[in-house]
Amino acid sequence: MCNPFPPPLRIWIPAAFAAIAAIASHHAVAAQPSADDPPVTYEVQINGESFQVEGGQRPIKVESTLKPGTVYTLAVRVSMTQVLRLNSVQLEYGMWAKVVDNKQKGWRIAQIIHDLAFSLEINDLGRILDDKGQAKLLKTVADDLEKRFTDRKVTDLKRTELNDIKIGSSGAKRVRFNFRDSGGVAQTCMIFVLSGEKYTVYAVAQFRDQDQSDAGPWVSSALKSIRPLER
């Protein structure tokens, strides 16, 4: 069967940074079980007692054996927001997505892929860049991406100038591409370099224009949540 959604564009590290960002392996993590998966049983501990609760089950009442007459109401479900912890930052993203993470100690790359096929890739550099370094990084990534788009013969390719913006608690720089893919579908790809006192990361978001109403808030919420890793 033909996949109705094109695969997310994979953004590879420009040659200038390739040696730093060598990828050894990827680990996929499902953020939410599918409806076909068997229910998961969780162990809930309260005041030294353990109780078993089935995921997705309605709240149940259990009686304490240590405190006669005490009744607890328990329920467990997957949070609507998931936390992704990288090397120097952490962020939150909406459920119904999976994460591919290279788990590297130096240049950490994680791609969050939504079930509707839009994606957000986060590159945790493992070091802090000054303003000039951030601008150079953004230009290098954008130039590399523009060449790849041209090689793929996309049409109506447009690129914006670098913009300095504020995203959540991060200072940020952004470049945006708009184009039509080989199937004539209008697409948007945005590159961000985000920085704070203890981190510099760059992110690449891609989505079909027709998914803007879903993808826009999803990407924005994830980027706004970026903050130093809580150890």
C-alpha positions as CSV (number, residue, x, y, z in Angstrom):
1,M,0.0,0.0,0.0
2,C,1.3,3.5,-0.8
3,N,2.2,5.6,2.2
4,P,-0.1,8.7,2.1
5,F,2.5,10.7,3.9
6,P,6.0,11.4,2.6
7,P,8.8,10.4,5.0
8,P,10.2,13.3,7.1
9,L,13.2,14.9,5.5
10,R,16.3,13.7,7.3
11,I,18.7,16.6,8.0
12,W,22.3,15.4,8.0
13,I,25.1,17.3,9.7
14,P,27.1,19.5,7.3
15,A,30.5,18.3,6.4
16,A,32.2,21.0,8.5
17,F,30.7,19.4,11.6
18,A,30.5,15.8,10.6
19,A,33.5,14.6,12.6
20,I,32.0,15.9,15.8
21,A,28.6,14.4,15.2
22,A,29.3,10.8,14.1
23,I,26.3,8.6,14.8
24,A,26.8,5.2,16.2
25,S,23.3,3.9,16.7
26,H,19.6,4.9,16.9
27,H,17.1,3.8,19.5
28,A,13.4,4.3,18.8
29,V,11.1,5.0,21.7
30,A,7.3,4.9,21.4
31,A,5.7,7.7,23.3
32,Q,2.3,6.0,23.4
33,P,1.1,2.4,23.1
34,S,-1.1,1.6,20.2
35,A,-4.7,0.5,20.6
36,D,-3.7,-3.0,19.6
37,D,-1.1,-3.4,22.3
38,P,-2.0,-5.5,25.4
39,P,-2.7,-3.4,28.5
40,V,0.3,-2.7,30.7
41,T,0.2,-3.4,34.4
42,Y,1.9,-0.8,36.7
43,E,3.0,-1.1,40.3
44,V,2.0,1.9,42.4
45,Q,3.7,2.5,45.7
46,I,1.9,4.5,48.4
47,N,3.3,4.9,52.0
48,G,5.3,1.7,51.8
49,E,2.5,-0.4,50.1
50,S,2.4,-1.7,46.6
51,F,-0.7,-2.0,44.4
52,Q,-1.1,-3.2,40.8
53,V,-3.0,-1.0,38.4
54,E,-3.7,-1.7,34.7
55,G,-2.8,1.2,32.4
56,G,-5.9,2.9,30.9
57,Q,-8.2,1.3,33.5
58,R,-10.8,3.4,35.2
59,P,-10.0,4.6,38.7
60,I,-10.1,1.7,41.2
61,K,-10.4,1.7,45.0
62,V,-7.9,-0.4,47.0
63,E,-7.8,-1.0,50.7
64,S,-4.6,-0.5,52.7
65,T,-3.4,-3.6,54.6
66,L,-1.1,-1.5,56.8
67,K,-3.7,1.1,57.7
68,P,-7.0,-0.7,58.2
69,G,-9.9,1.5,57.1
70,T,-7.8,3.5,54.7
71,V,-8.9,3.4,51.0
72,Y,-6.9,4.7,48.1
73,T,-8.4,5.6,44.6
74,L,-5.8,4.8,41.9
75,A,-5.5,5.3,38.2
76,V,-2.5,5.4,35.8
77,R,-2.4,6.8,32.3
78,V,0.3,8.0,29.9
79,S,0.9,11.7,30.2
80,M,-0.2,13.9,27.3
81,T,3.2,15.5,27.5
82,Q,6.5,13.5,27.3
83,V,9.9,14.7,28.6
84,L,13.0,14.2,26.4
85,R,16.3,14.6,28.2
86,L,19.4,15.1,26.1
87,N,23.0,15.9,27.2
88,S,22.7,19.6,28.2
89,V,18.9,20.4,27.7
90,Q,15.5,18.8,28.2
91,L,12.3,19.5,26.4
92,E,8.7,18.4,26.4
93,Y,6.7,17.2,23.4
94,G,3.1,16.1,22.7
95,M,2.2,12.4,22.7
96,W,1.4,10.4,19.6
97,A,5.1,10.6,18.5
98,K,8.2,8.5,18.5
99,V,11.7,9.5,19.2
100,V,14.9,8.4,17.4
101,D,17.9,9.2,19.5
102,N,21.6,8.5,18.7
103,K,22.5,8.6,22.5
104,Q,25.9,10.2,21.8
105,K,27.8,11.9,24.6
106,G,29.3,14.6,22.3
107,W,26.8,15.8,19.6
108,R,23.4,14.4,20.6
109,I,20.8,14.1,17.9
110,A,17.2,13.2,18.6
111,Q,14.3,13.3,16.0
112,I,10.7,13.5,17.2
113,I,8.4,12.1,14.6
114,H,4.6,12.8,15.0
115,D,2.1,10.2,13.8
116,L,0.9,12.7,11.2
117,A,4.5,12.6,9.7
118,F,5.7,16.1,10.7
119,S,9.0,16.1,12.5
120,L,11.3,18.0,14.8
121,E,15.0,17.2,15.0
122,I,17.0,18.5,18.0
123,N,20.8,18.7,17.8
124,D,22.4,19.2,21.3
125,L,25.9,20.4,20.5
126,G,27.4,19.7,23.9
127,R,29.0,23.1,23.9
128,I,28.1,26.8,23.9
129,L,28.4,29.0,20.9
130,D,28.6,32.8,21.0
131,D,26.4,35.0,18.8
132,K,28.8,34.9,15.9
133,G,29.2,31.1,16.1
134,Q,25.4,30.6,16.2
135,A,25.0,32.7,13.0
136,K,27.7,30.8,11.3
137,L,26.2,27.4,12.3
138,L,22.7,28.5,11.1
139,K,24.1,29.6,7.7
140,T,26.1,26.4,7.3
141,V,23.1,24.2,8.0
142,A,20.8,26.3,5.8
143,D,23.3,26.4,2.9
144,D,23.6,22.6,3.1
145,L,19.9,22.1,3.3
146,E,19.3,24.4,0.3
147,K,21.8,22.4,-1.8
148,R,20.0,19.2,-0.8
149,F,16.6,20.7,-1.8
150,T,18.1,21.8,-5.1
151,D,19.6,18.4,-5.8
152,R,16.2,16.9,-5.1
153,K,14.8,19.3,-7.7
154,V,12.0,20.7,-5.5
155,T,10.1,23.5,-7.0
156,D,9.1,27.0,-5.8
157,L,12.0,27.0,-3.3
158,K,12.1,30.1,-1.2
159,R,14.5,31.0,1.7
160,T,14.1,33.7,4.2
161,E,16.9,35.8,5.7
162,L,18.2,35.0,9.2
163,N,15.8,36.3,11.9
164,D,16.7,36.9,15.6
165,I,13.7,35.9,17.7
166,K,12.9,34.8,21.3
167,I,11.5,31.3,21.9
168,G,10.5,30.6,25.4
169,S,13.5,31.3,27.6
170,S,15.9,30.8,24.7
171,G,17.4,33.4,22.4
172,A,17.0,32.1,18.8
173,K,17.9,32.6,15.2
174,R,15.7,31.2,12.4
175,V,15.7,30.5,8.7
176,R,12.6,29.3,6.9
177,F,12.3,27.4,3.6
178,N,9.1,26.9,1.6
179,F,8.9,24.6,-1.4
180,R,6.9,22.0,-3.3
181,D,8.1,18.4,-3.2
182,S,8.3,16.0,-6.1
183,G,4.6,15.3,-5.7
184,G,3.7,19.0,-5.8
185,V,2.8,19.1,-2.1
186,A,3.6,22.4,-0.4
187,Q,6.1,22.0,2.5
188,T,7.7,24.1,5.1
189,C,11.1,23.5,6.7
190,M,12.5,25.8,9.5
191,I,15.9,25.8,11.1
192,F,16.5,27.2,14.5
193,V,19.6,27.8,16.6
194,L,18.5,28.2,20.3
195,S,20.8,29.3,23.1
196,G,20.8,29.9,26.8
197,E,23.4,30.4,29.5
198,K,24.3,26.7,29.6
199,Y,23.5,25.4,26.1
200,T,23.3,25.8,22.3
201,V,21.1,23.6,20.2
202,Y,19.9,23.7,16.7
203,A,16.6,22.3,15.6
204,V,15.0,21.5,12.2
205,A,11.2,21.2,11.8
206,Q,9.4,20.0,8.7
207,F,5.8,19.7,7.9
208,R,3.3,19.9,5.0
209,D,1.6,23.3,4.8
210,Q,-1.8,21.6,5.0
211,D,-0.7,20.4,8.5
212,Q,0.2,23.9,9.7
213,S,-2.6,24.1,12.2
214,D,-1.4,20.9,14.0
215,A,2.3,21.1,13.3
216,G,2.8,24.8,14.2
217,P,1.6,24.6,17.8
218,W,3.3,21.2,18.3
219,V,6.7,22.5,17.2
220,S,6.3,25.8,19.0
221,S,5.4,24.1,22.3
222,A,8.4,21.8,22.1
223,L,10.8,24.6,21.3
224,K,9.5,26.9,24.0
225,S,10.0,24.1,26.6
226,I,13.7,23.8,25.9
227,R,15.7,24.5,29.1
228,P,18.9,23.4,30.8
229,L,19.0,19.8,31.8
230,E,17.7,19.2,35.4
231,R,20.2,16.8,36.9
